[in-house]
């Protein structure tokens, strides 16, 4: 998986991903559809901050 995140747990309608790159980092993703724009933005901001990437760099890496 890109950036080293792997599924580590699922509790109900939430998925937890963890990476060991650049130190341990967890991100929780709600499993409802559609995902709200603010929720997605927060997830991208959190992951980008941990990875040392700007939002544009992260979006390009993940969605290109």
N, C-alpha and C positions, 0 to 999 in steps of 0.2 A: 504494500500500500504506500502511496506517496507520503513523504515526510515521516515514514516509519510508524504511523498510527495503526494499531490493531484493536479489534474488538476484545474487550476484557470483561465486559459484564452487560447484561440486559436485565433491567428490572421494570416490568410492566411496559409502559410505552416510552421508555427512555433507554438509549443505548450509550454506553460509556466506551470511549476510545482512549487508548494510552500509547504514548511514545516514550522511548528512552533516549532519543536523540536530543542533544543539548540539555540533558537532565530530564528527569521524569516529568511528564505533563499529561493531564487528563482533560478530556472535553466530553461533555454530556450533550447528546443530540436527541431531541424529542422525535418520536417516530410517527407523528401525525402529518397528514398531507392536506393542503399545502403547508409548507413551513413558512411562518411569517417572516417578512422581509427584515424586521428588526432582530429577530432571533438568528437568522442566517448572518446578518451583519455582525452581531456579537460573537458568533462562533468564529467567523473569519478573522475578526479583530484579535481574538484571543489566540488563535492558532498562529496567525501572522506575527504577533508580538513574540510568542515563544520561539518561532523559527527565525526571527530576525528579518522578516520580509515585509515589504509594504503590501497594502491591500491589493494594489494592481498586480504586483509580482506574484502574490499568492493566487489570485484569481486566474492569471495566465498559466501558472504551473498546474493548477487543479483542473481547469476547464478547457485547456487547449490541446 
